[in-house]
Amino acid sequence: MRLDIYRRPDTDGKLSYLAVPEARNIPEEATNTDWEIEARAIEVDDDADQLQDYDLANVAGQISEKGYAITSVQH
């Protein structure tokens, strides 16, 4: 699958990341935050579990369940 990756500043100077399938809009429940594009159309295995560079876990599971994947608030 191909994903667009967004980022936003988080607490303690860290960044949170949001992965959305390519060409989809940021989901409504996440649009209240100032997401900036980090990467467009990155190629990821359809069953990807982790995207280490973006601190994303259970990527395929989150996208299947919610339509997007987001960095855990406990990172």
Predicted model as a PDB file, atoms N, CA, C, CB and O in Angstrom, pLDDT in the B-factor column:
MODEL        1                                                                  
ATOM      1  N   MET A   1       0.835  -1.175   0.000  1.00 94.00           N  
ATOM      2  CA  MET A   1       0.000   0.000   0.000  1.00 94.00           C  
ATOM      3  C   MET A   1       0.881   1.238   0.000  1.00 94.00           C  
ATOM      4  CB  MET A   1      -0.951  -0.002   1.206  1.00 94.00           C  
ATOM      5  O   MET A   1       2.050   1.185   0.382  1.00 94.00           O  
ATOM      6  N   ARG A   2       0.314   2.337  -0.426  1.00 96.00           N  
ATOM      7  CA  ARG A   2       1.043   3.602  -0.434  1.00 96.00           C  
ATOM      8  C   ARG A   2       0.385   4.547   0.559  1.00 96.00           C  
ATOM      9  CB  ARG A   2       1.076   4.228  -1.861  1.00 96.00           C  
ATOM     10  O   ARG A   2      -0.836   4.706   0.580  1.00 96.00           O  
ATOM     11  N   LEU A   3       1.224   5.174   1.385  1.00 97.00           N  
ATOM     12  CA  LEU A   3       0.728   6.023   2.453  1.00 97.00           C  
ATOM     13  C   LEU A   3       1.275   7.441   2.343  1.00 97.00           C  
ATOM     14  CB  LEU A   3       1.086   5.430   3.800  1.00 97.00           C  
ATOM     15  O   LEU A   3       2.404   7.653   1.898  1.00 97.00           O  
ATOM     16  N   ASP A   4       0.467   8.399   2.752  1.00 95.00           N  
ATOM     17  CA  ASP A   4       0.925   9.762   2.984  1.00 95.00           C  
ATOM     18  C   ASP A   4       1.146   9.880   4.485  1.00 95.00           C  
ATOM     19  CB  ASP A   4      -0.111  10.843   2.448  1.00 95.00           C  
ATOM     20  O   ASP A   4       0.305   9.456   5.277  1.00 95.00           O  
ATOM     21  N   ILE A   5       2.272  10.455   4.872  1.00 95.00           N  
ATOM     22  CA  ILE A   5       2.625  10.599   6.285  1.00 95.00           C  
ATOM     23  C   ILE A   5       2.583  12.077   6.656  1.00 95.00           C  
ATOM     24  CB  ILE A   5       4.034   9.991   6.580  1.00 95.00           C  
ATOM     25  O   ILE A   5       3.151  12.921   5.962  1.00 95.00           O  
ATOM     26  N   TYR A   6       1.907  12.376   7.753  1.00 93.00           N  
ATOM     27  CA  TYR A   6       1.826  13.740   8.283  1.00 93.00           C  
ATOM     28  C   TYR A   6       2.485  13.766   9.653  1.00 93.00           C  
ATOM     29  CB  TYR A   6       0.343  14.233   8.370  1.00 93.00           C  
ATOM     30  O   TYR A   6       2.596  12.735  10.316  1.00 93.00           O  
ATOM     31  N   ARG A   7       2.924  14.950  10.074  1.00 93.00           N  
ATOM     32  CA  ARG A   7       3.534  15.092  11.396  1.00 93.00           C  
ATOM     33  C   ARG A   7       2.984  16.342  12.082  1.00 93.00           C  
ATOM     34  CB  ARG A   7       5.085  15.164  11.287  1.00 93.00           C  
ATOM     35  O   ARG A   7       2.472  17.263  11.446  1.00 93.00           O  
ATOM     36  N   ARG A   8       3.116  16.330  13.412  1.00 91.00           N  
ATOM     37  CA  ARG A   8       2.762  17.510  14.214  1.00 91.00           C  
ATOM     38  C   ARG A   8       3.632  17.511  15.462  1.00 91.00           C  
ATOM     39  CB  ARG A   8       1.233  17.516  14.593  1.00 91.00           C  
ATOM     40  O   ARG A   8       4.036  16.449  15.934  1.00 91.00           O  
ATOM     41  N   PRO A   9       3.922  18.677  15.996  1.00 88.00           N  
ATOM     42  CA  PRO A   9       4.677  18.736  17.251  1.00 88.00           C  
ATOM     43  C   PRO A   9       3.844  18.145  18.384  1.00 88.00           C  
ATOM     44  CB  PRO A   9       5.086  20.197  17.583  1.00 88.00           C  
ATOM     45  O   PRO A   9       2.623  18.292  18.423  1.00 88.00           O  
ATOM     46  N   ASP A  10       4.517  17.489  19.281  1.00 82.00           N  
ATOM     47  CA  ASP A  10       3.863  16.876  20.420  1.00 82.00           C  
ATOM     48  C   ASP A  10       4.570  17.346  21.686  1.00 82.00           C  
ATOM     49  CB  ASP A  10       3.873  15.322  20.308  1.00 82.00           C  
ATOM     50  O   ASP A  10       5.416  18.240  21.632  1.00 82.00           O  
ATOM     51  N   THR A  11       4.236  16.763  22.795  1.00 78.00           N  
ATOM     52  CA  THR A  11       4.855  17.146  24.053  1.00 78.00           C  
ATOM     53  C   THR A  11       6.329  16.767  24.099  1.00 78.00           C  
ATOM     54  CB  THR A  11       4.123  16.504  25.209  1.00 78.00           C  
ATOM     55  O   THR A  11       6.771  15.871  23.380  1.00 78.00           O  
ATOM     56  N   ASP A  12       7.064  17.438  24.925  1.00 82.00           N  
ATOM     57  CA  ASP A  12       8.485  17.152  25.152  1.00 82.00           C  
ATOM     58  C   ASP A  12       9.322  17.227  23.884  1.00 82.00           C  
ATOM     59  CB  ASP A  12       8.638  15.789  25.764  1.00 82.00           C  
ATOM     60  O   ASP A  12      10.345  16.550  23.785  1.00 82.00           O  
ATOM     61  N   GLY A  13       8.910  18.037  22.910  1.00 83.00           N  
ATOM     62  CA  GLY A  13       9.688  18.210  21.692  1.00 83.00           C  
ATOM     63  C   GLY A  13       9.629  17.038  20.731  1.00 83.00           C  
ATOM     64  O   GLY A  13      10.337  17.034  19.723  1.00 83.00           O  
ATOM     65  N   LYS A  14       8.807  16.050  21.018  1.00 87.00           N  
ATOM     66  CA  LYS A  14       8.665  14.896  20.125  1.00 87.00           C  
ATOM     67  C   LYS A  14       7.665  15.235  19.024  1.00 87.00           C  
ATOM     68  CB  LYS A  14       8.208  13.627  20.913  1.00 87.00           C  
ATOM     69  O   LYS A  14       6.980  16.257  19.077  1.00 87.00           O  
ATOM     70  N   LEU A  15       7.597  14.357  18.031  1.00 90.00           N  
ATOM     71  CA  LEU A  15       6.639  14.506  16.945  1.00 90.00           C  
ATOM     72  C   LEU A  15       5.665  13.342  16.972  1.00 90.00           C  
ATOM     73  CB  LEU A  15       7.355  14.589  15.579  1.00 90.00           C  
ATOM     74  O   LEU A  15       6.038  12.219  17.310  1.00 90.00           O  
ATOM     75  N   SER A  16       4.429  13.608  16.619  1.00 91.00           N  
ATOM     76  CA  SER A  16       3.439  12.558  16.381  1.00 91.00           C  
ATOM     77  C   SER A  16       3.271  12.429  14.876  1.00 91.00           C  
ATOM     78  CB  SER A  16       2.064  12.875  17.088  1.00 91.00           C  
ATOM     79  O   SER A  16       3.419  13.402  14.136  1.00 91.00           O  
ATOM     80  N   TYR A  17       2.960  11.222  14.435  1.00 94.00           N  
ATOM     81  CA  TYR A  17       2.793  10.963  13.006  1.00 94.00           C  
ATOM     82  C   TYR A  17       1.437  10.347  12.736  1.00 94.00           C  
ATOM     83  CB  TYR A  17       3.903  10.048  12.485  1.00 94.00           C  
ATOM     84  O   TYR A  17       0.880   9.628  13.566  1.00 94.00           O  
ATOM     85  N   LEU A  18       0.919  10.644  11.554  1.00 94.00           N  
ATOM     86  CA  LEU A  18      -0.354  10.136  11.084  1.00 94.00           C  
ATOM     87  C   LEU A  18      -0.125   9.574   9.685  1.00 94.00           C  
ATOM     88  CB  LEU A  18      -1.460  11.253  11.089  1.00 94.00           C  
ATOM     89  O   LEU A  18       0.400  10.270   8.815  1.00 94.00           O  
ATOM     90  N   ALA A  19      -0.511   8.332   9.464  1.00 95.00           N  
ATOM     91  CA  ALA A  19      -0.382   7.697   8.150  1.00 95.00           C  
ATOM     92  C   ALA A  19      -1.775   7.482   7.580  1.00 95.00           C  
ATOM     93  CB  ALA A  19       0.398   6.343   8.244  1.00 95.00           C  
ATOM     94  O   ALA A  19      -2.643   6.896   8.227  1.00 95.00           O  
ATOM     95  N   VAL A  20      -1.973   7.963   6.363  1.00 95.00           N  
ATOM     96  CA  VAL A  20      -3.258   7.869   5.679  1.00 95.00           C  
ATOM     97  C   VAL A  20      -3.007   7.255   4.300  1.00 95.00           C  
ATOM     98  CB  VAL A  20      -3.955   9.279   5.564  1.00 95.00           C  
ATOM     99  O   VAL A  20      -2.042   7.628   3.633  1.00 95.00           O  
ATOM    100  N   PRO A  21      -3.854   6.325   3.861  1.00 95.00           N  
ATOM    101  CA  PRO A  21      -3.671   5.801   2.502  1.00 95.00           C  
ATOM    102  C   PRO A  21      -3.574   6.945   1.492  1.00 95.00           C  
ATOM    103  CB  PRO A  21      -4.835   4.853   2.125  1.00 95.00           C  
ATOM    104  O   PRO A  21      -4.284   7.945   1.590  1.00 95.00           O  
ATOM    105  N   GLU A  22      -2.687   6.771   0.532  1.00 94.00           N  
ATOM    106  CA  GLU A  22      -2.397   7.799  -0.478  1.00 94.00           C  
ATOM    107  C   GLU A  22      -3.666   8.410  -1.056  1.00 94.00           C  
ATOM    108  CB  GLU A  22      -1.560   7.208  -1.601  1.00 94.00           C  
ATOM    109  O   GLU A  22      -4.620   7.704  -1.382  1.00 94.00           O  
ATOM    110  N   ALA A  23      -3.658   9.718  -1.175  1.00 82.00           N  
ATOM    111  CA  ALA A  23      -4.712  10.511  -1.806  1.00 82.00           C  
ATOM    112  C   ALA A  23      -6.003  10.601  -0.986  1.00 82.00           C  
ATOM    113  CB  ALA A  23      -5.023   9.934  -3.149  1.00 82.00           C  
ATOM    114  O   ALA A  23      -6.974  11.201  -1.446  1.00 82.00           O  
ATOM    115  N   ARG A  24      -6.035  10.020   0.214  1.00 88.00           N  
ATOM    116  CA  ARG A  24      -7.192  10.195   1.091  1.00 88.00           C  
ATOM    117  C   ARG A  24      -6.971  11.434   1.946  1.00 88.00           C  
ATOM    118  CB  ARG A  24      -7.423   8.936   1.985  1.00 88.00           C  
ATOM    119  O   ARG A  24      -5.834  11.799   2.246  1.00 88.00           O  
ATOM    120  N   ASN A  25      -8.055  12.071   2.332  1.00 85.00           N  
ATOM    121  CA  ASN A  25      -7.964  13.217   3.227  1.00 85.00           C  
ATOM    122  C   ASN A  25      -7.687  12.753   4.649  1.00 85.00           C  
ATOM    123  CB  ASN A  25      -9.255  14.050   3.177  1.00 85.00           C  
ATOM    124  O   ASN A  25      -7.953  11.605   5.004  1.00 85.00           O  
ATOM    125  N   ILE A  26      -7.151  13.657   5.455  1.00 84.00           N  
ATOM    126  CA  ILE A  26      -6.981  13.361   6.875  1.00 84.00           C  
ATOM    127  C   ILE A  26      -8.379  13.118   7.450  1.00 84.00           C  
ATOM    128  CB  ILE A  26      -6.230  14.537   7.636  1.00 84.00           C  
ATOM    129  O   ILE A  26      -9.302  13.884   7.171  1.00 84.00           O  
ATOM    130  N   PRO A  27      -8.542  12.072   8.240  1.00 80.00           N  
ATOM    131  CA  PRO A  27      -9.856  11.774   8.802  1.00 80.00           C  
ATOM    132  C   PRO A  27     -10.402  12.946   9.628  1.00 80.00           C  
ATOM    133  CB  PRO A  27      -9.779  10.517   9.666  1.00 80.00           C  
ATOM    134  O   PRO A  27      -9.645  13.693  10.249  1.00 80.00           O  
ATOM    135  N   GLU A  28     -11.709  13.086   9.622  1.00 80.00           N  
ATOM    136  CA  GLU A  28     -12.363  14.204  10.298  1.00 80.00           C  
ATOM    137  C   GLU A  28     -11.962  14.318  11.763  1.00 80.00           C  
ATOM    138  CB  GLU A  28     -13.860  14.061  10.194  1.00 80.00           C  
ATOM    139  O   GLU A  28     -11.760  15.425  12.262  1.00 80.00           O  
ATOM    140  N   GLU A  29     -11.843  13.183  12.464  1.00 71.00           N  
ATOM    141  CA  GLU A  29     -11.505  13.246  13.888  1.00 71.00           C  
ATOM    142  C   GLU A  29     -10.078  13.730  14.144  1.00 71.00           C  
ATOM    143  CB  GLU A  29     -11.692  11.885  14.515  1.00 71.00           C  
ATOM    144  O   GLU A  29      -9.726  14.046  15.280  1.00 71.00           O  
ATOM    145  N   ALA A  30      -9.260  13.791  13.100  1.00 74.00           N  
ATOM    146  CA  ALA A  30      -7.873  14.252  13.260  1.00 74.00           C  
ATOM    147  C   ALA A  30      -7.639  15.625  12.642  1.00 74.00           C  
ATOM    148  CB  ALA A  30      -6.917  13.250  12.639  1.00 74.00           C  
ATOM    149  O   ALA A  30      -6.522  16.138  12.717  1.00 74.00           O  
ATOM    150  N   THR A  31      -8.639  16.229  12.042  1.00 73.00           N  
ATOM    151  CA  THR A  31      -8.426  17.499  11.349  1.00 73.00           C  
ATOM    152  C   THR A  31      -8.367  18.704  12.273  1.00 73.00           C  
ATOM    153  CB  THR A  31      -9.506  17.708  10.350  1.00 73.00           C  
ATOM    154  O   THR A  31      -8.057  19.807  11.822  1.00 73.00           O  
ATOM    155  N   ASN A  32      -8.657  18.518  13.554  1.00 67.00           N  
ATOM    156  CA  ASN A  32      -8.601  19.647  14.471  1.00 67.00           C  
ATOM    157  C   ASN A  32      -7.180  19.970  14.916  1.00 67.00           C  
ATOM    158  CB  ASN A  32      -9.458  19.370  15.676  1.00 67.00           C  
ATOM    159  O   ASN A  32      -6.979  20.850  15.753  1.00 67.00           O  
ATOM    160  N   THR A  33      -6.207  19.276  14.373  1.00 69.00           N  
ATOM    161  CA  THR A  33      -4.809  19.476  14.710  1.00 69.00           C  
ATOM    162  C   THR A  33      -4.052  19.911  13.467  1.00 69.00           C  
ATOM    163  CB  THR A  33      -4.193  18.193  15.309  1.00 69.00           C  
ATOM    164  O   THR A  33      -4.420  19.554  12.347  1.00 69.00           O  
ATOM    165  N   ASP A  34      -3.008  20.671  13.669  1.00 84.00           N  
ATOM    166  CA  ASP A  34      -2.229  21.195  12.543  1.00 84.00           C  
ATOM    167  C   ASP A  34      -1.218  20.175  12.034  1.00 84.00           C  
ATOM    168  CB  ASP A  34      -1.509  22.477  12.950  1.00 84.00           C  
ATOM    169  O   ASP A  34      -0.042  20.224  12.395  1.00 84.00           O  
ATOM    170  N   TRP A  35      -1.673  19.264  11.207  1.00 89.00           N  
ATOM    171  CA  TRP A  35      -0.790  18.267  10.598  1.00 89.00           C  
ATOM    172  C   TRP A  35      -0.085  18.884   9.396  1.00 89.00           C  
ATOM    173  CB  TRP A  35      -1.587  16.998  10.175  1.00 89.00           C  
ATOM    174  O   TRP A  35      -0.693  19.618   8.617  1.00 89.00           O  
ATOM    175  N   GLU A  36       1.195  18.582   9.254  1.00 91.00           N  
ATOM    176  CA  GLU A  36       1.974  19.007   8.095  1.00 91.00           C  
ATOM    177  C   GLU A  36       2.463  17.768   7.371  1.00 91.00           C  
ATOM    178  CB  GLU A  36       3.167  19.920   8.511  1.00 91.00           C  
ATOM    179  O   GLU A  36       2.778  16.759   8.001  1.00 91.00           O  
ATOM    180  N   ILE A  37       2.529  17.841   6.057  1.00 92.00           N  
ATOM    181  CA  ILE A  37       2.972  16.682   5.279  1.00 92.00           C  
ATOM    182  C   ILE A  37       4.438  16.380   5.565  1.00 92.00           C  
ATOM    183  CB  ILE A  37       2.760  16.925   3.769  1.00 92.00           C  
ATOM    184  O   ILE A  37       5.272  17.286   5.577  1.00 92.00           O  
ATOM    185  N   GLU A  38       4.745  15.129   5.791  1.00 95.00           N  
ATOM    186  CA  GLU A  38       6.112  14.648   6.014  1.00 95.00           C  
ATOM    187  C   GLU A  38       6.609  13.902   4.781  1.00 95.00           C  
ATOM    188  CB  GLU A  38       6.178  13.731   7.261  1.00 95.00           C  
ATOM    189  O   GLU A  38       7.741  14.101   4.340  1.00 95.00           O  
ATOM    190  N   ALA A  39       5.756  13.042   4.227  1.00 95.00           N  
ATOM    191  CA  ALA A  39       6.128  12.239   3.056  1.00 95.00           C  
ATOM    192  C   ALA A  39       4.858  11.851   2.307  1.00 95.00           C  
ATOM    193  CB  ALA A  39       6.941  10.964   3.473  1.00 95.00           C  
ATOM    194  O   ALA A  39       3.811  11.614   2.910  1.00 95.00           O  
ATOM    195  N   ARG A  40       4.969  11.790   1.000  1.00 95.00           N  
ATOM    196  CA  ARG A  40       3.819  11.395   0.172  1.00 95.00           C  
ATOM    197  C   ARG A  40       4.112  10.072  -0.532  1.00 95.00           C  
ATOM    198  CB  ARG A  40       3.482  12.500  -0.871  1.00 95.00           C  
ATOM    199  O   ARG A  40       5.225   9.814  -0.988  1.00 95.00           O  
ATOM    200  N   ALA A  41       3.085   9.261  -0.600  1.00 96.00           N  
ATOM    201  CA  ALA A  41       3.089   8.031  -1.395  1.00 96.00           C  
ATOM    202  C   ALA A  41       4.270   7.115  -1.094  1.00 96.00           C  
ATOM    203  CB  ALA A  41       3.091   8.375  -2.854  1.00 96.00           C  
ATOM    204  O   ALA A  41       4.915   6.607  -2.011  1.00 96.00           O  
ATOM    205  N   ILE A  42       4.557   6.902   0.206  1.00 95.00           N  
ATOM    206  CA  ILE A  42       5.611   5.940   0.521  1.00 95.00           C  
ATOM    207  C   ILE A  42       5.043   4.535   0.381  1.00 95.00           C  
ATOM    208  CB  ILE A  42       6.181   6.170   1.958  1.00 95.00           C  
ATOM    209  O   ILE A  42       3.891   4.282   0.733  1.00 95.00           O  
ATOM    210  N   GLU A  43       5.844   3.646  -0.127  1.00 95.00           N  
ATOM    211  CA  GLU A  43       5.433   2.264  -0.359  1.00 95.00           C  
ATOM    212  C   GLU A  43       5.656   1.464   0.923  1.00 95.00           C  
ATOM    213  CB  GLU A  43       6.219   1.634  -1.555  1.00 95.00           C  
ATOM    214  O   GLU A  43       6.752   1.466   1.485  1.00 95.00           O  
ATOM    215  N   VAL A  44       4.607   0.782   1.379  1.00 94.00           N  
ATOM    216  CA  VAL A  44       4.650   0.008   2.615  1.00 94.00           C  
ATOM    217  C   VAL A  44       3.987  -1.335   2.342  1.00 94.00           C  
ATOM    218  CB  VAL A  44       3.942   0.765   3.799  1.00 94.00           C  
ATOM    219  O   VAL A  44       3.003  -1.400   1.605  1.00 94.00           O  
ATOM    220  N   ASP A  45       4.515  -2.407   2.927  1.00 92.00           N  
ATOM    221  CA  ASP A  45       3.883  -3.720   2.779  1.00 92.00           C  
ATOM    222  C   ASP A  45       2.443  -3.657   3.262  1.00 92.00           C  
ATOM    223  CB  ASP A  45       4.666  -4.801   3.559  1.00 92.00           C  
ATOM    224  O   ASP A  45       2.142  -2.969   4.237  1.00 92.00           O  
ATOM    225  N   ASP A  46       1.554  -4.371   2.584  1.00 91.00           N  
ATOM    226  CA  ASP A  46       0.141  -4.367   2.948  1.00 91.00           C  
ATOM    227  C   ASP A  46      -0.109  -4.866   4.371  1.00 91.00           C  
ATOM    228  CB  ASP A  46      -0.635  -5.214   1.974  1.00 91.00           C  
ATOM    229  O   ASP A  46      -1.105  -4.498   4.994  1.00 91.00           O  
ATOM    230  N   ASP A  47       0.793  -5.699   4.880  1.00 91.00           N  
ATOM    231  CA  ASP A  47       0.625  -6.223   6.238  1.00 91.00           C  
ATOM    232  C   ASP A  47       1.643  -5.621   7.210  1.00 91.00           C  
ATOM    233  CB  ASP A  47       0.753  -7.747   6.232  1.00 91.00           C  
ATOM    234  O   ASP A  47       1.996  -6.250   8.208  1.00 91.00           O  
ATOM    235  N   ALA A  48       2.109  -4.415   6.925  1.00 91.00           N  
ATOM    236  CA  ALA A  48       3.135  -3.759   7.751  1.00 91.00           C  
ATOM    237  C   ALA A  48       2.672  -3.624   9.196  1.00 91.00           C  
ATOM    238  CB  ALA A  48       3.482  -2.373   7.181  1.00 91.00           C  
ATOM    239  O   ALA A  48       1.544  -3.214   9.470  1.00 91.00           O  
ATOM    240  N   ASP A  49       3.562  -3.975  10.106  1.00 93.00           N  
ATOM    241  CA  ASP A  49       3.248  -3.838  11.522  1.00 93.00           C  
ATOM    242  C   ASP A  49       3.857  -2.557  12.093  1.00 93.00           C  
ATOM    243  CB  ASP A  49       3.750  -5.060  12.301  1.00 93.00           C  
ATOM    244  O   ASP A  49       3.215  -1.868  12.885  1.00 93.00           O  
ATOM    245  N   GLN A  50       5.077  -2.238  11.702  1.00 93.00           N  
ATOM    246  CA  GLN A  50       5.794  -1.087  12.263  1.00 93.00           C  
ATOM    247  C   GLN A  50       6.350  -0.198  11.166  1.00 93.00           C  
ATOM    248  CB  GLN A  50       6.927  -1.554  13.178  1.00 93.00           C  
ATOM    249  O   GLN A  50       6.782  -0.683  10.120  1.00 93.00           O  
ATOM    250  N   LEU A  51       6.335   1.089  11.407  1.00 94.00           N  
ATOM    251  CA  LEU A  51       7.095   2.056  10.612  1.00 94.00           C  
ATOM    252  C   LEU A  51       7.981   2.783  11.614  1.00 94.00           C  
ATOM    253  CB  LEU A  51       6.146   3.067   9.797  1.00 94.00           C  
ATOM    254  O   LEU A  51       7.600   3.817  12.163  1.00 94.00           O  
ATOM    255  N   GLN A  52       9.162   2.233  11.842  1.00 90.00           N  
ATOM    256  CA  GLN A  52      10.065   2.738  12.875  1.00 90.00           C  
ATOM    257  C   GLN A  52      10.408   4.215  12.694  1.00 90.00           C  
ATOM    258  CB  GLN A  52      11.334   1.924  12.884  1.00 90.00           C  
ATOM    259  O   GLN A  52      10.468   4.962  13.670  1.00 90.00           O  
ATOM    260  N   ASP A  53      10.634   4.636  11.456  1.00 91.00           N  
ATOM    261  CA  ASP A  53      11.016   6.027  11.209  1.00 91.00           C  
ATOM    262  C   ASP A  53       9.962   7.012  11.685  1.00 91.00           C  
ATOM    263  CB  ASP A  53      11.276   6.240   9.738  1.00 91.00           C  
ATOM    264  O   ASP A  53      10.270   8.172  11.959  1.00 91.00           O  
ATOM    265  N   TYR A  54       8.723   6.555  11.784  1.00 93.00           N  
ATOM    266  CA  TYR A  54       7.612   7.435  12.157  1.00 93.00           C  
ATOM    267  C   TYR A  54       6.956   7.018  13.472  1.00 93.00           C  
ATOM    268  CB  TYR A  54       6.571   7.452  11.051  1.00 93.00           C  
ATOM    269  O   TYR A  54       5.888   7.522  13.819  1.00 93.00           O  
ATOM    270  N   ASP A  55       7.586   6.106  14.201  1.00 91.00           N  
ATOM    271  CA  ASP A  55       7.083   5.669  15.506  1.00 91.00           C  
ATOM    272  C   ASP A  55       5.632   5.178  15.422  1.00 91.00           C  
ATOM    273  CB  ASP A  55       7.187   6.814  16.519  1.00 91.00           C  
ATOM    274  O   ASP A  55       4.822   5.437  16.312  1.00 91.00           O  
ATOM    275  N   LEU A  56       5.324   4.468  14.335  1.00 95.00           N  
ATOM    276  CA  LEU A  56       3.979   3.937  14.132  1.00 95.00           C  
ATOM    277  C   LEU A  56       3.983   2.426  14.344  1.00 95.00           C  
ATOM    278  CB  LEU A  56       3.458   4.287  12.716  1.00 95.00           C  
ATOM    279  O   LEU A  56       4.811   1.713  13.777  1.00 95.00           O  
ATOM    280  N   ALA A  57       3.056   1.947  15.161  1.00 95.00           N  
ATOM    281  CA  ALA A  57       2.933   0.514  15.429  1.00 95.00           C  
ATOM    282  C   ALA A  57       1.570   0.030  14.951  1.00 95.00           C  
ATOM    283  CB  ALA A  57       3.126   0.208  16.942  1.00 95.00           C  
ATOM    284  O   ALA A  57       0.616   0.804  14.870  1.00 95.00           O  
ATOM    285  N   ASN A  58       1.491  -1.264  14.636  1.00 94.00           N  
ATOM    286  CA  ASN A  58       0.243  -1.888  14.187  1.00 94.00           C  
ATOM    287  C   ASN A  58      -0.375  -1.107  13.025  1.00 94.00           C  
ATOM    288  CB  ASN A  58      -0.760  -1.981  15.353  1.00 94.00           C  
ATOM    289  O   ASN A  58      -1.576  -0.840  13.011  1.00 94.00           O  
ATOM    290  N   VAL A  59       0.456  -0.751  12.062  1.00 95.00           N  
ATOM    291  CA  VAL A  59       0.034   0.103  10.951  1.00 95.00           C  
ATOM    292  C   VAL A  59      -1.128  -0.510  10.181  1.00 95.00           C  
ATOM    293  CB  VAL A  59       1.203   0.357  10.008  1.00 95.00           C  
ATOM    294  O   VAL A  59      -2.172   0.126  10.035  1.00 95.00           O  
ATOM    295  N   ALA A  60      -0.966  -1.728   9.688  1.00 94.00           N  
ATOM    296  CA  ALA A  60      -2.025  -2.367   8.899  1.00 94.00           C  
ATOM    297  C   ALA A  60      -3.293  -2.536   9.727  1.00 94.00           C  
ATOM    298  CB  ALA A  60      -1.555  -3.734   8.371  1.00 94.00           C  
ATOM    299  O   ALA A  60      -4.394  -2.327   9.217  1.00 94.00           O  
ATOM    300  N   GLY A  61      -3.156  -2.906  10.981  1.00 95.00           N  
ATOM    301  CA  GLY A  61      -4.308  -3.084  11.862  1.00 95.00           C  
ATOM    302  C   GLY A  61      -5.049  -1.776  12.102  1.00 95.00           C  
ATOM    303  O   GLY A  61      -6.278  -1.736  12.043  1.00 95.00           O  
ATOM    304  N   GLN A  62      -4.302  -0.699  12.375  1.00 94.00           N  
ATOM    305  CA  GLN A  62      -4.941   0.601  12.597  1.00 94.00           C  
ATOM    306  C   GLN A  62      -5.667   1.081  11.339  1.00 94.00           C  
ATOM    307  CB  GLN A  62      -3.896   1.642  13.033  1.00 94.00           C  
ATOM    308  O   GLN A  62      -6.789   1.581  11.414  1.00 94.00           O  
ATOM    309  N   ILE A  63      -5.017   0.924  10.184  1.00 94.00           N  
ATOM    310  CA  ILE A  63      -5.637   1.377   8.928  1.00 94.00           C  
ATOM    311  C   ILE A  63      -6.882   0.545   8.632  1.00 94.00           C  
ATOM    312  CB  ILE A  63      -4.630   1.278   7.745  1.00 94.00           C  
ATOM    313  O   ILE A  63      -7.892   1.081   8.175  1.00 94.00           O  
ATOM    314  N   SER A  64      -6.816  -0.748   8.888  1.00 93.00           N  
ATOM    315  CA  SER A  64      -7.983  -1.604   8.674  1.00 93.00           C  
ATOM    316  C   SER A  64      -9.140  -1.203   9.591  1.00 93.00           C  
ATOM    317  CB  SER A  64      -7.613  -3.076   8.907  1.00 93.00           C  
ATOM    318  O   SER A  64     -10.299  -1.186   9.177  1.00 93.00           O  
ATOM    319  N   GLU A  65      -8.808  -0.884  10.832  1.00 93.00           N  
ATOM    320  CA  GLU A  65      -9.835  -0.554  11.825  1.00 93.00           C  
ATOM    321  C   GLU A  65     -10.377   0.867  11.684  1.00 93.00           C  
ATOM    322  CB  GLU A  65      -9.275  -0.736  13.212  1.00 93.00           C  
ATOM    323  O   GLU A  65     -11.588   1.081  11.730  1.00 93.00           O  
ATOM    324  N   LYS A  66      -9.464   1.850  11.511  1.00 90.00           N  
ATOM    325  CA  LYS A  66      -9.864   3.261  11.557  1.00 90.00           C  
ATOM    326  C   LYS A  66      -9.728   3.993  10.232  1.00 90.00           C  
ATOM    327  CB  LYS A  66      -9.057   3.971  12.583  1.00 90.00           C  
ATOM    328  O   LYS A  66     -10.299   5.068  10.050  1.00 90.00           O  
ATOM    329  N   GLY A  67      -8.971   3.414   9.306  1.00 91.00           N  
ATOM    330  CA  GLY A  67      -8.723   4.100   8.034  1.00 91.00           C  
ATOM    331  C   GLY A  67      -7.455   4.934   8.054  1.00 91.00           C  
ATOM    332  O   GLY A  67      -7.115   5.569   7.056  1.00 91.00           O  
ATOM    333  N   TYR A  68      -6.752   4.940   9.182  1.00 93.00           N  
ATOM    334  CA  TYR A  68      -5.487   5.659   9.325  1.00 93.00           C  
ATOM    335  C   TYR A  68      -4.708   5.032  10.475  1.00 93.00           C  
ATOM    336  CB  TYR A  68      -5.724   7.190   9.573  1.00 93.00           C  
ATOM    337  O   TYR A  68      -5.259   4.260  11.260  1.00 93.00           O  
ATOM    338  N   ALA A  69      -3.421   5.369  10.570  1.00 94.00           N  
ATOM    339  CA  ALA A  69      -2.592   4.936  11.687  1.00 94.00           C  
ATOM    340  C   ALA A  69      -1.996   6.182  12.327  1.00 94.00           C  
ATOM    341  CB  ALA A  69      -1.470   3.938  11.223  1.00 94.00           C  
ATOM    342  O   ALA A  69      -1.640   7.132  11.630  1.00 94.00           O  
ATOM    343  N   ILE A  70      -1.888   6.179  13.645  1.00 93.00           N  
ATOM    344  CA  ILE A  70      -1.380   7.337  14.359  1.00 93.00           C  
ATOM    345  C   ILE A  70      -0.403   6.883  15.430  1.00 93.00           C  
ATOM    346  CB  ILE A  70      -2.532   8.150  14.979  1.00 93.00           C  
ATOM    347  O   ILE A  70      -0.537   5.795  15.989  1.00 93.00           O  
ATOM    348  N   THR A  71       0.579   7.729  15.707  1.00 90.00           N  
ATOM    349  CA  THR A  71       1.539   7.449  16.759  1.00 90.00           C  
ATOM    350  C   THR A  71       0.809   7.319  18.085  1.00 90.00           C  
ATOM    351  CB  THR A  71       2.615   8.549  16.831  1.00 90.00           C  
ATOM    352  O   THR A  71      -0.116   8.079  18.368  1.00 90.00           O  
ATOM    353  N   SER A  72       1.216   6.379  18.879  1.00 76.00           N  
ATOM    354  CA  SER A  72       0.619   6.188  20.198  1.00 76.00           C  
ATOM    355  C   SER A  72       0.862   7.410  21.072  1.00 76.00           C  
ATOM    356  CB  SER A  72       1.184   4.927  20.874  1.00 76.00           C  
ATOM    357  O   SER A  72       1.924   8.029  21.009  1.00 76.00           O  
ATOM    358  N   VAL A  73      -0.118   7.747  21.876  1.00 59.00           N  
ATOM    359  CA  VAL A  73       0.070   8.871  22.801  1.00 59.00           C  
ATOM    360  C   VAL A  73       1.044   8.516  23.911  1.00 59.00           C  
ATOM    361  CB  VAL A  73      -1.269   9.298  23.404  1.00 59.00           C  
ATOM    362  O   VAL A  73       1.463   9.389  24.671  1.00 59.00           O  
ATOM    363  N   GLN A  74       1.407   7.250  24.011  1.00 53.00           N  
ATOM    364  CA  GLN A  74       2.343   6.810  25.055  1.00 53.00           C  
ATOM    365  C   GLN A  74       3.727   6.556  24.490  1.00 53.00           C  
ATOM    366  CB  GLN A  74       1.827   5.548  25.738  1.00 53.00           C  
ATOM    367  O   GLN A  74       4.429   5.675  24.987  1.00 53.00           O  
ATOM    368  N   HIS A  75       4.146   7.294  23.467  1.00 43.00           N  
ATOM    369  CA  HIS A  75       5.455   7.055  22.860  1.00 43.00           C  
ATOM    370  C   HIS A  75       6.528   7.729  23.611  1.00 43.00           C  
ATOM    371  CB  HIS A  75       5.484   7.508  21.447  1.00 43.00           C  
ATOM    372  O   HIS A  75       7.697   7.633  23.237  1.00 43.00           O  
TER     373      HIS A  75                                                      
ENDMDL                                                                          
END                                                                             
